[in-house]
């Protein structure tokens, strides 16, 4: 399709609402399915951290092996700021679609490689070295993913539906986590823990190849966002968008960082820390741990469309403040409930935390987009988002497990979540309401 045609512009200006609605759905599915695959690939490591620790590190202590596995998990996040700088600049100069095509190719290849890596028992110290290198490649690609999809969806939405559409970027990622943990749960049930530990853990990683091809097909057929298309038509593309961002949007960057702190920590606590925590520290069976995590993540996916809609109706700040307040008040009681050796109680606790994740994320994506002008939006979000995720999100499983090892208190990770929620609460409280604003 010729994106420079009047028909294309008219569609996005609302001249043809029915066609615009169909196009919006196509945009959401094209970007969202690719996002699903991207985070299925990236999140698998956290779900399988206990098994990966046992296969790639020499340690007789499962808790120590888990700590080492979480350290490698965090290494992938160290590359995200570099990926964000590279892909953010590319996205603002060349377009959103080209970057989103590139990152799904890199991530899928890296994830497939992870599924065929030799273990410590096969090649010794070379095994964790190869694991770290593969994880670094994944992290570099992930630096261009979330900021790109959030930007793309928001720029393709009507102002009064921006959060409703943008929240699907988060929803697809949590559905990917649900699918990933659900798949691991199913394989563990069918194969048994012994076979899963020996070779079954490789199967989800190998699935990256066919999934990646499907995602690549979807993204290659996407149109670029309406806002970027309009910017390109006027010739106002920034030649040095990162420099422009750092010199003209410092306040926006700081607010974006403040928003992302609890977003990053809460997401990775549920997805990556909890499976290992439940089985290693609270002594649930591996199957029960995966079941609890899967249903907790499912609560996020179910609630997210509602919280996005709510954010468009009542504003970003009220919904995000409710999410932060929930974490501050209820994280400790929820984790205390998990220690009661009851699968039902643990599911209820995880689902409660999932509701708070959905509340905050329902407004956060749109709020970040509305901080930056189109010419520097992709790079601006990429810088703030990936720096914050690297500092807070990537170390979340390691920091949480380290707190338990240091204090001997299995509930100590709650304080980490509560502290980061307070940071984001203050940031949202100080920010202006942006719901419904024109992007430029």
C-alpha positions in Angstrom: 0.0 0.0 0.0 1.2 3.5 -0.8 1.5 5.3 2.6 1.8 8.7 0.9 -1.6 8.5 -0.6 -4.5 10.9 0.4 -6.5 7.8 1.2 -4.0 6.8 3.9 -4.0 10.3 5.5 -7.8 10.5 5.4 -8.2 7.2 7.1 -6.2 8.4 10.1 -7.8 11.8 10.2 -11.2 10.1 10.9 -12.7 10.7 7.5 -13.7 7.0 7.3 -14.4 5.8 10.8 -15.3 2.2 9.8 -12.2 1.7 7.8 -10.2 3.4 10.6 -11.6 1.0 13.1 -10.6 -2.0 11.0 -7.2 -0.5 10.4 -6.7 0.1 14.1 -7.5 -3.6 14.8 -5.0 -4.7 12.2 -2.4 -2.3 13.7 -3.0 -3.7 17.2 -2.8 -7.3 16.1 0.3 -6.8 13.9 2.2 -4.9 16.6 0.8 -7.0 19.5 1.4 -10.5 18.1 5.0 -9.5 17.5 5.2 -8.1 21.0 3.8 -11.4 22.3 6.5 -13.4 20.6 9.2 -11.0 21.7 8.3 -11.3 25.4 7.6 -15.0 25.2 11.2 -15.4 24.1 12.7 -12.9 26.6 10.6 -14.0 29.6 11.2 -17.8 29.2 14.6 -17.5 31.0 13.0 -16.1 34.2 10.3 -18.8 34.2 13.0 -21.5 33.8 15.6 -19.9 36.1 15.7 -22.8 38.6 16.3 -25.4 35.9 18.8 -23.2 34.0 20.7 -22.7 37.2 21.0 -26.4 37.7 22.1 -27.1 34.2 24.6 -24.2 33.6 26.2 -23.7 37.0 28.2 -26.0 39.2 26.7 -25.8 42.7 25.3 -28.3 45.1 23.0 -25.7 46.7 19.9 -24.9 44.7 19.6 -21.5 46.2 23.1 -20.6 45.1 22.5 -21.9 41.6 19.3 -19.8 41.5 21.2 -16.7 42.5 23.7 -17.3 39.7 20.9 -17.9 37.2 19.3 -14.6 38.3 22.6 -12.9 37.8 22.7 -14.0 34.2 19.0 -12.9 33.9 20.1 -9.5 35.0 23.0 -9.4 32.5 20.5 -9.2 29.6 19.1 -6.0 31.1 22.6 -4.4 31.1 22.4 -4.4 27.3 19.0 -2.8 27.1 20.1 0.8 27.5 22.6 0.3 24.6 19.8 -1.3 22.5 17.5 1.5 23.5 20.0 4.2 22.3 20.7 2.4 19.1 17.1 1.3 18.2 15.5 4.5 19.6 17.6 6.7 17.4 16.9 4.4 14.4 13.2 4.4 15.1 13.0 8.2 15.2 15.1 8.6 12.0 13.9 5.6 9.8 10.5 4.7 11.2 8.9 2.5 13.9 8.2 -0.5 11.6 11.8 -1.1 10.5 13.1 -1.3 14.0 10.3 -3.6 15.2 11.1 -6.0 12.3 14.7 -6.0 13.3 14.3 -6.6 17.0 12.0 -9.6 16.6 14.5 -11.3 14.2 17.4 -10.8 16.7 15.5 -12.0 19.7 14.0 -15.1 18.0 17.5 -16.2 16.8 19.0 -15.7 20.3 16.2 -17.6 22.0 16.5 -20.5 19.6 20.3 -20.6 20.2 19.6 -20.7 24.0 17.6 -23.9 23.4 20.6 -25.7 21.8 23.3 -24.5 24.2 25.5 -27.2 25.8 25.2 -27.5 29.6 27.9 -27.3 32.3 28.1 -31.1 32.5 28.9 -31.2 28.8 31.4 -28.3 28.2 32.2 -27.0 31.7 32.7 -23.3 32.2 32.1 -22.5 28.5 28.4 -23.2 29.1 27.6 -20.2 31.4 29.8 -18.0 29.1 27.7 -18.9 26.1 24.6 -18.4 28.1 25.6 -14.9 29.1 26.5 -14.0 25.5 23.2 -15.2 24.3 21.4 -13.3 27.0 23.3 -10.1 26.2 22.1 -10.4 22.5 18.5 -10.8 23.7 18.8 -7.8 26.0 20.2 -5.6 23.2 17.3 -6.4 20.9 14.8 -6.0 23.8 16.0 -2.4 24.2 14.1 -1.5 21.0 10.9 -3.5 21.6 8.7 -2.1 24.3 9.3 1.6 23.6 8.8 0.9 19.9 5.4 -0.9 20.3 4.1 1.6 22.9 5.1 4.5 20.5 3.6 2.8 17.5 0.3 2.0 19.1 -0.2 5.4 20.7 0.6 7.2 17.5 -2.0 5.1 15.7 -4.8 5.8 18.2 -7.4 8.5 18.5 -6.6 10.7 21.6 -9.7 9.5 23.5 -8.7 5.9 23.0 -4.9 6.1 23.4 -4.6 4.2 26.6 -7.2 1.7 25.5 -5.0 0.8 22.5 -1.6 1.3 24.1 -2.3 -0.9 27.1 -2.5 -3.8 24.6 1.3 -3.6 24.3 1.4 -4.6 28.0 -1.5 -7.0 27.7 0.2 -9.0 24.9 3.4 -9.1 26.9 1.6 -10.5 29.9 -0.3 -13.0 27.7 3.1 -14.1 26.5 4.2 -14.6 30.1 1.0 -16.6 30.7 1.7 -18.7 27.7 5.3 -19.2 28.6 4.6 -20.2 32.2 1.6 -22.2 31.1 3.7 -24.1 28.5 6.3 -24.9 31.1 3.6 -26.0 33.5 2.1 -28.3 30.9 5.5 -29.8 29.9 6.4 -30.3 33.5 3.1 -32.2 34.1 3.5 -34.3 30.9 7.2 -35.0 31.1 7.8 -35.1 34.8 10.3 -32.9 36.7 13.2 -35.3 35.9 12.8 -35.2 32.1 12.0 -31.5 32.3 15.3 -30.9 34.1 17.3 -33.0 31.7 16.0 -32.0 28.3 12.4 -30.8 28.4 13.4 -27.2 29.3 14.9 -26.8 25.8 11.5 -27.2 24.0 10.0 -23.8 24.8 13.2 -22.1 23.6 13.2 -24.1 20.3 9.6 -22.9 19.8 11.1 -19.4 19.1 12.0 -20.4 15.5 8.4 -20.9 14.2 7.0 -18.2 16.4 9.6 -15.7 15.2 8.9 -16.4 11.6 5.2 -15.7 12.2 6.0 -12.5 14.0 8.4 -11.4 11.3 5.7 -11.9 8.7 3.2 -9.8 10.7 5.6 -7.0 11.2 6.9 -6.9 7.7 3.4 -6.2 6.5 2.7 -3.4 9.0 2.3 0.2 8.0 4.3 2.8 9.8 2.4 4.9 12.4 0.2 7.8 11.3 2.2 10.3 13.4 5.5 9.3 12.0 4.1 9.2 8.5 2.9 12.8 9.0 6.2 13.9 10.4 8.0 12.4 7.4 5.7 14.1 4.9 6.5 17.5 6.5 10.3 16.8 6.4 10.7 17.4 10.2 12.6 14.2 10.9 15.4 14.9 13.5 18.8 14.0 12.2 20.2 13.7 15.8 17.1 12.7 17.9 19.1 11.5 20.9 21.0 14.7 21.3 17.7 16.6 20.9 16.1 14.5 23.5 18.9 15.0 26.1 19.1 18.8 25.5 15.4 19.6 25.3 13.4 17.0 27.2 15.2 16.5 30.5 12.0 16.9 32.6 10.1 14.5 30.4 12.9 11.9 30.8 12.9 12.2 34.6 9.1 11.7 34.8 9.4 8.8 32.5 12.0 7.2 34.7 9.8 7.8 37.7 6.9 6.1 36.0 8.9 3.0 34.9 10.5 2.2 38.3 7.6 0.3 39.8 6.4 -0.8 36.3 9.7 -2.7 35.8 10.0 -4.1 39.3 6.4 -5.4 39.7 6.3 -7.0 36.2 9.6 -8.9 36.7 8.7 -9.9 40.3 5.6 -11.7 39.1 7.1 -13.2 35.9 10.7 -14.1 36.8 11.2 -14.0 40.6 8.0 -15.8 41.7 8.5 -19.3 40.1 11.9 -19.8 41.6 10.9 -18.1 44.9 7.8 -20.3 45.4 9.7 -23.6 44.7 13.0 -22.8 46.3 12.2 -20.7 49.3 8.5 -21.5 50.0 8.9 -25.2 49.0 5.9 -25.5 46.7 6.3 -28.2 44.1 7.6 -27.0 40.7 4.2 -27.7 39.2 2.3 -25.7 41.8 4.8 -22.8 41.5 4.2 -22.6 37.7 0.4 -22.9 38.3 0.4 -20.0 40.8 2.5 -17.8 38.6 0.5 -18.5 35.5 -2.8 -17.6 37.1 -1.3 -14.5 38.7 -0.1 -13.3 35.3 -3.5 -14.2 33.8 -5.1 -11.7 36.2 -3.0 -9.0 34.7 -3.9 -9.9 31.2 -7.6 -10.0 32.1 -7.7 -6.7 33.9 -5.5 -4.7 31.5 -8.1 -3.8 28.9 -10.4 -2.5 31.6 -7.7 -0.4 33.3 -6.6 1.1 29.9 -10.2 2.0 29.2 -10.5 3.5 32.7 -7.4 5.6 32.2 -9.0 7.1 29.1 -12.1 7.9 31.0 -10.8 9.3 34.3 -7.2 10.1 33.5 -3.7 8.6 33.8 -2.8 9.8 37.2 -5.8 8.3 39.2 -5.3 4.9 37.8 -1.5 4.8 38.2 -1.8 6.2 41.7 -4.2 3.4 42.6 -1.7 0.8 41.3 1.2 2.3 43.3 -0.9 2.6 46.4 -1.9 -1.0 46.1 1.7 -2.1 46.0 2.6 0.0 49.0 -0.3 -1.2 51.2 -0.7 -4.8 50.1 2.6 -6.3 48.8 3.7 -7.5 52.3 0.3 -9.0 53.2 0.1 -10.7 49.8 3.6 -12.3 50.3 2.7 -13.3 53.8 -0.3 -15.1 52.5 1.9 -17.0 50.1 3.8 -18.5 53.1 0.7 -20.3 54.3 1.5 -23.5 52.3 -1.8 -23.2 50.4 -1.9 -23.1 46.6 -5.3 -21.4 46.7 -4.0 -18.6 49.0 -0.9 -18.1 46.9 -3.0 -17.8 43.8 -5.2 -15.2 45.5 -2.2 -13.3 46.6 -0.5 -13.4 43.2 -3.8 -12.3 41.5 -4.1 -9.4 43.9 -0.6 -8.2 42.9 -1.6 -8.7 39.3 -4.5 -6.3 39.7 -2.1 -3.6 40.9 0.2 -4.3 38.0 -2.7 -3.9 35.6 -3.9 -0.7 37.2 -0.5 1.0 36.9 0.3 -0.3 33.4 -3.2 0.6 32.2 -2.2 4.3 32.2 1.6 4.2 32.1 2.2 3.5 28.4 0.0 6.3 27.2 1.4 8.6 29.9 5.0 8.0 28.7 4.1 8.6 25.1 2.4 11.9 26.0 5.6 13.2 27.5 7.5 13.5 24.2 6.9 15.0 20.8 6.8 12.7 17.8 10.2 13.6 16.4 12.0 12.2 19.5 9.3 10.0 21.1 10.8 6.6 20.3 14.3 7.5 21.5 13.0 9.5 24.5 11.0 6.6 25.8 13.7 4.1 24.9 16.4 6.0 26.9 14.3 6.5 30.1 12.6 3.1 29.9 15.6 0.9 29.3 17.9 2.7 31.8 15.3 2.3 34.5 14.5 -1.3 33.6 18.3 -2.1 33.7 18.8 -0.5 37.1 15.6 -1.7 38.8 13.9 -4.4 36.7 16.8 -6.5 35.7 18.2 -6.8 39.2 14.8 -7.5 40.7 15.1 -11.3 40.9 18.7 -11.1 42.0 18.1 -8.4 44.5 15.0 -10.1 45.9 16.8 -13.5 46.3 19.8 -11.6 47.7 17.6 -9.9 50.4 16.4 -13.3 51.5 19.9 -14.7 51.7 21.1 -11.6 53.6 18.2 -11.2 56.1 16.9 -14.8 56.3 13.4 -13.3 55.9 11.5 -14.8 53.0 9.2 -11.8 53.0 12.0 -9.2 52.6 11.4 -8.8 48.8 8.2 -7.1 49.7 10.1 -4.1 51.0 11.9 -3.7 47.6 8.6 -3.6 45.8 7.0 -1.2 48.3 10.0 1.1 48.1 10.0 1.3 44.3 6.2 1.8 44.4 6.7 4.9 46.6 9.2 6.3 44.1 6.7 6.0 41.3 3.8 7.2 43.5 5.7 10.5 44.0 6.5 10.8 40.3 2.9 10.4 39.3 1.7 12.7 42.0 4.0 15.5 40.7 3.2 14.9 37.0 0.5 16.8 35.0 -2.5 14.9 33.7 -2.0 14.3 30.0 -5.1 12.1 29.0 -6.6 13.2 25.8 -3.9 15.6 24.8 -2.8 16.1 21.1 0.6 14.4 20.7 2.1 17.4 18.9 
